[in-house]
Amino acid sequence: MEEVQEPQTQSPLGQEDENEVITESSAFVKGEPTQEFSYPPKVDSQVEVLHEKVTKQIIKEGHGQKPTKYSTCFFHYRAWSESTQHKFEDTWEEQRPIEMVLGKEKKEMTGLGIGVANMKAGERALLRVGWELGYGKEGSFSFPNVPPMADLVYEVEFIGFDETKEGKARSDMTVEERIGAADRRKMDGNAMFQEEKLEEAMQQYEMAIAYMGDDFMFQLFGKYRDMALAVKNPCHLNMAACLIKLNRYEEAIGQCSIVLSEDENNVKALFRRGKARASLGQTDAAREDFQKARKHAPEDKAIARELRLLAEHDKAIYQKQKEIYKGIFGPSPQPKPKPSNWLVLIWQWLLSVFYGLITLFKRERHKSD
């Protein structure tokens, strides 16, 4: 196993590219854009017959080699009963990919295993599986809830696989083996990121994260937990950097939030979440992230630049709104000019003359009576 370094003090962003790959120490996994997935997607590509009861249609091409028997495969999928169109499972919603050792899958996953064995990393496909290679004649009345004799439809995204002769699952690995496997995936992801192969890099990061799911992390304490986080957190942060470059801001926010749940003052996580939020127009939340990051890195120029951009954005919005409302409501009323002092005096003199004449008139009239 490659030696995993202990966590180091996090360096400020400084002059670096805010999307820099995190290599130092410091499970939402790759999610999906917000859409409606109640029904299987419509696919027009050619139907490939993999087995008498299994067909495949490619939605998105993959790359590299296909896995062999006993490979440990990682993938996301959604599953529907074909007749009722009822979706009974979605690993994207569960926020973690599934792991399957080919040749050792559960009986109800036999058809799905045949489909996965014929996919490449990064490939997305629609699989149709006959009930004989799914949940069988009886179906499943617990979880998941699948009707009897239900033909199945799967939308699968194949993340990648580890080639192992003995078909060793994560649950059979020691702590050191799992952290070492995750660290190697992280390093492969970093190399792909540097080559701007963002989708491929994310696949490696996601596989690394899959080695350190919640069930595994809950068992770790002290040195081993620090070692695992030193691999896991940079993978989340590097996935966020990829997602920001791909304009998938909601997913980037999720990745950063995972790191912040472990380390609430992580400057890179705050900065990247702020960038994603600002891109979505969530300026108040973005400002809060940047201001918190600045408390822990007060000299950081990248953070200062983002806060300045937010201030300029707010000013531009204010000016635009001011012009809009000016046209709607017209000019504001102007106060009446106050009379000068000499006008006041003349007015008072005229009033006194008027009242004096009235008094004189009354007296003359009284005399005549």
C-alpha positions in Angstrom: 0.0 0.0 0.0 1.2 3.5 -0.7 1.8 5.4 2.4 -0.9 7.9 3.2 0.4 11.0 4.8 -1.1 12.5 8.0 -3.2 15.6 7.5 -1.3 18.8 7.1 -2.3 22.4 7.8 -4.3 23.7 4.9 -2.6 26.3 2.8 -4.4 29.4 1.7 -5.7 29.8 -1.8 -3.4 32.7 -2.4 -2.6 33.3 -6.1 -3.5 29.7 -7.1 -6.2 28.7 -9.5 -9.3 28.2 -7.4 -9.9 24.9 -9.2 -6.5 23.5 -8.3 -6.5 19.8 -7.5 -6.2 19.1 -3.8 -3.3 16.8 -3.1 -2.6 17.7 0.5 -4.5 16.2 3.5 -7.1 18.2 4.7 -21.0 10.5 1.3 -22.7 12.5 -1.2 -21.2 11.1 -4.4 -21.6 12.2 -7.9 -25.3 13.2 -8.1 -27.6 14.1 -10.9 -28.9 17.4 -12.1 -32.4 18.1 -10.7 -34.8 16.4 -13.2 -37.7 14.1 -13.2 -36.8 10.4 -13.3 -40.2 8.8 -12.6 -40.1 6.8 -15.9 -37.3 5.1 -17.9 -35.7 7.4 -20.5 -36.6 7.1 -24.2 -33.5 5.8 -26.1 -33.3 5.5 -29.9 -29.9 3.8 -30.2 -29.5 0.3 -31.6 -30.6 -2.7 -29.4 -27.7 -5.0 -28.5 -28.7 -8.5 -27.4 -26.4 -9.6 -24.6 -28.3 -12.7 -23.5 -31.6 -14.3 -24.4 -33.1 -12.2 -21.5 -30.9 -9.2 -21.5 -30.6 -6.3 -24.0 -28.7 -3.1 -24.0 -29.1 0.4 -25.6 -26.3 2.9 -25.2 -27.2 6.3 -24.0 -23.7 7.6 -23.6 -20.5 6.0 -24.9 -17.8 4.9 -22.4 -14.1 4.4 -22.8 -11.4 1.8 -22.0 -11.8 -1.9 -21.3 -14.8 -3.9 -20.1 -14.5 -5.7 -16.8 -13.8 -9.4 -16.5 -15.1 -12.0 -14.1 -14.4 -11.2 -10.4 -13.8 -7.5 -11.1 -15.2 -5.2 -8.5 -17.5 -2.9 -10.4 -18.9 0.4 -9.2 -22.0 1.9 -10.8 -25.2 3.9 -10.3 -28.6 2.7 -11.5 -32.3 3.3 -11.5 -34.7 0.4 -11.8 -38.3 0.1 -12.9 -40.8 -2.7 -13.4 -41.4 -2.6 -17.1 -45.2 -3.4 -17.0 -46.1 -1.0 -14.2 -43.4 1.7 -14.8 -42.9 1.7 -11.1 -39.4 2.9 -10.0 -38.3 0.7 -7.1 -34.6 1.7 -6.7 -32.4 4.7 -7.4 -28.8 4.7 -6.1 -28.4 8.4 -7.1 -31.1 9.3 -4.6 -29.3 7.2 -2.0 -26.2 9.2 -2.8 -23.8 6.2 -3.1 -22.9 3.9 -6.0 -23.4 0.2 -5.8 -20.5 -2.3 -5.7 -20.8 -5.6 -7.5 -18.2 -8.4 -7.8 -18.9 -10.0 -11.2 -19.6 -13.7 -10.8 -20.6 -13.2 -7.2 -23.7 -11.0 -7.6 -27.0 -11.8 -5.8 -29.4 -14.0 -7.8 -31.8 -11.1 -8.5 -28.9 -9.1 -9.9 -27.9 -11.8 -12.5 -29.3 -9.9 -15.5 -27.9 -6.6 -14.2 -24.5 -8.2 -13.8 -24.6 -9.4 -17.4 -25.3 -5.9 -18.5 -22.6 -4.3 -16.4 -20.0 -6.8 -17.6 -20.6 -5.5 -21.1 -20.1 -1.8 -20.3 -17.1 0.5 -20.3 -16.1 3.2 -17.7 -18.3 6.3 -18.2 -20.8 4.5 -20.2 -24.5 5.0 -19.6 -27.0 2.5 -20.9 -30.6 1.3 -20.8 -30.8 -2.4 -19.9 -33.9 -4.6 -20.2 -33.9 -7.8 -18.2 -36.4 -10.6 -18.2 -38.0 -11.7 -14.9 -36.1 -15.0 -15.0 -32.8 -13.1 -14.4 -34.3 -10.6 -12.0 -36.6 -11.1 -9.0 -38.2 -14.2 -10.5 -41.6 -15.7 -10.4 -42.4 -14.5 -6.8 -41.0 -11.0 -7.1 -40.1 -9.1 -3.9 -42.6 -7.9 -1.3 -40.2 -6.2 1.0 -37.5 -3.8 -0.1 -37.3 -3.3 -3.0 -41.0 -3.9 -3.9 -41.1 -5.7 -7.2 -44.2 -7.5 -8.6 -44.1 -11.2 -9.5 -42.7 -12.1 -12.9 -41.7 -8.5 -13.5 -39.5 -7.7 -16.5 -37.1 -5.0 -15.4 -35.7 -1.8 -17.0 -32.4 -0.4 -15.7 -30.7 2.9 -16.5 -27.1 2.3 -15.5 -24.0 4.5 -15.4 -20.8 2.5 -15.1 -18.2 4.3 -13.0 -15.3 1.9 -13.3 -13.9 -1.3 -11.9 -11.0 -2.8 -10.0 -9.4 -5.9 -11.5 -8.9 -8.5 -8.8 -8.3 -12.2 -9.5 -9.9 -13.3 -6.2 -12.9 -11.0 -6.5 -12.3 -9.3 -3.2 -15.1 -7.0 -2.1 -14.5 -3.9 0.0 -16.1 -5.6 3.0 -13.4 -8.2 2.9 -10.5 -5.7 2.8 -8.5 -4.5 5.7 -8.6 -0.8 6.6 -5.1 -0.3 5.1 -6.2 -2.0 1.9 -9.3 0.1 1.5 -7.5 3.4 2.1 -4.6 2.4 -0.2 -7.0 1.4 -3.0 -8.9 4.8 -2.5 -5.6 6.7 -2.5 -4.5 5.1 -5.8 -7.8 6.1 -7.4 -7.4 9.6 -6.1 -3.9 9.9 -7.7 -5.3 8.5 -11.0 -8.0 11.1 -10.8 -5.5 13.9 -10.2 -3.6 12.9 -13.3 -6.7 13.0 -15.4 -7.8 16.3 -14.0 -4.4 17.8 -15.0 -5.1 16.6 -18.5 -8.6 18.3 -18.4 -10.3 14.8 -18.6 -12.9 15.9 -16.1 -15.5 13.2 -16.5 -12.8 10.5 -16.2 -11.2 12.2 -13.2 -14.6 12.3 -11.4 -15.0 8.6 -12.1 -11.8 7.9 -10.3 -12.7 10.2 -7.4 -16.1 8.6 -7.0 -14.6 5.1 -6.9 -12.1 6.3 -4.3 -15.0 7.7 -2.2 -16.9 4.4 -2.7 -14.2 2.6 -0.8 -14.8 4.9 2.2 -18.6 4.9 2.6 -20.4 5.8 5.8 -20.5 2.2 7.0 -16.7 2.2 6.8 -16.0 5.6 8.2 -18.2 5.0 11.3 -15.8 2.3 12.3 -12.7 4.4 12.2 -11.1 6.4 15.0 -7.9 8.2 15.7 -5.1 7.7 13.2 -7.0 5.5 10.8 -9.9 8.1 10.6 -7.4 10.8 9.9 -5.7 8.7 7.2 -9.1 8.0 5.5 -10.2 11.7 5.6 -6.8 12.7 4.2 -7.9 10.8 1.0 -11.6 11.2 1.1 -11.9 15.0 1.6 -9.6 15.9 -1.3 -11.6 13.6 -3.5 -14.8 15.5 -2.7 -13.0 18.9 -3.2 -11.5 17.8 -6.5 -14.9 16.5 -7.7 -16.3 20.0 -6.8 -13.6 21.6 -8.9 -14.6 19.4 -11.9 -18.3 20.0 -11.4 -17.7 23.8 -11.3 -15.8 23.6 -14.6 -18.7 21.6 -16.0 -21.3 24.2 -14.7 -22.9 21.5 -12.5 -23.1 23.8 -9.5 -25.7 22.1 -7.4 -23.6 18.9 -7.3 -20.5 20.9 -6.5 -22.3 22.4 -3.5 -23.1 18.9 -2.3 -19.5 17.8 -2.5 -18.2 20.8 -0.6 -20.9 20.4 2.1 -19.7 16.9 2.8 -16.2 18.2 3.6 -17.7 21.0 5.7 -19.7 18.4 7.7 -16.3 17.0 8.8 -14.3 20.3 8.9 -16.5 23.3 9.1 -13.6 25.7 8.6 -12.1 24.1 5.5 -11.2 27.1 3.4 -11.1 25.4 0.1 -14.6 23.8 0.7 -16.0 27.2 1.7 -14.4 29.0 -1.3 -15.6 26.4 -3.9 -19.1 26.3 -2.4 -19.2 30.0 -2.5 -18.2 30.0 -6.2 -20.9 27.5 -7.0 -23.5 29.4 -5.1 -22.5 32.7 -6.7 -22.9 31.0 -10.1 -26.4 30.0 -9.2 -27.3 33.6 -8.1 -27.4 32.6 -4.4 -25.4 35.8 -3.6 -26.2 36.0 0.1 -25.2 32.4 0.8 -22.1 32.8 -1.4 -21.1 35.9 0.5 -21.5 34.1 3.8 -19.2 31.3 2.6 -16.6 33.8 1.4 -16.7 35.8 4.6 -16.2 32.7 6.7 -13.3 31.6 4.5 -11.7 35.1 4.9 -11.8 34.7 8.7 -9.4 31.8 8.3 -7.4 33.2 5.4 -7.6 37.0 5.8 -4.8 37.7 3.4 -6.1 35.5 0.6 -6.5 37.5 -2.6 -8.8 35.1 -4.4 -11.4 35.3 -1.6 -11.1 39.1 -1.6 -11.6 39.1 -5.3 -14.8 37.1 -5.1 -16.2 39.3 -2.4 -15.4 42.4 -4.5 -17.2 40.8 -7.5 -20.3 40.2 -5.3 -20.3 43.8 -4.2 -20.0 45.0 -7.8 -22.8 42.7 -8.8 -25.1 44.0 -6.0 -24.3 47.6 -7.0 -25.2 46.8 -10.7 -28.5 45.2 -9.7 -29.4 48.2 -7.5 -28.7 50.6 -10.3 -30.7 48.6 -12.7 -33.7 48.3 -10.3 -33.5 52.1 -9.7 -33.8 52.8 -13.4 -36.7 50.4 -13.7 -38.7 51.9 -10.8 -37.9 55.4 -11.9 -39.8 54.7 -15.2 -42.7 53.2 -13.4 -43.4 55.7 -10.7 -42.1 58.9 -12.4 -40.1 61.7 -10.8 -40.3 62.1 -7.1 -42.4 65.1 -5.9 -40.4 68.3 -5.4 -41.0 70.3 -2.1 -42.6 73.7 -2.6 -40.1 76.6 -2.3 -40.3 78.5 0.9 -41.2 82.2 0.5 -38.5 84.7 1.2 -38.7 86.9 4.3 -39.7 90.1 2.5 -42.8 88.3 1.0 -43.8 87.2 4.4 -43.6 90.7 5.7 -45.6 92.2 2.9 -48.3 89.5 3.4 -48.5 90.3 7.1 -48.7 94.0 6.4 -51.6 93.5 3.9 -53.5 91.4 6.5 -53.1 94.1 9.2 -54.3 96.8 6.8 -57.3 94.6 5.8 -58.3 94.0 9.4 -57.8 97.7 10.2 -60.2 98.7 7.5 -62.8 96.3 8.7 -62.5 97.7 12.2 -62.8 101.2 11.0 -65.9 100.3 8.8 -67.6 98.8 11.8 -67.0 101.9 14.0 -68.4 104.3 11.3 -71.4 102.2 10.9 -72.0 102.2 14.7 -71.8 106.0 14.8 -74.4 106.3 12.1 -76.8 104.1 14.0 
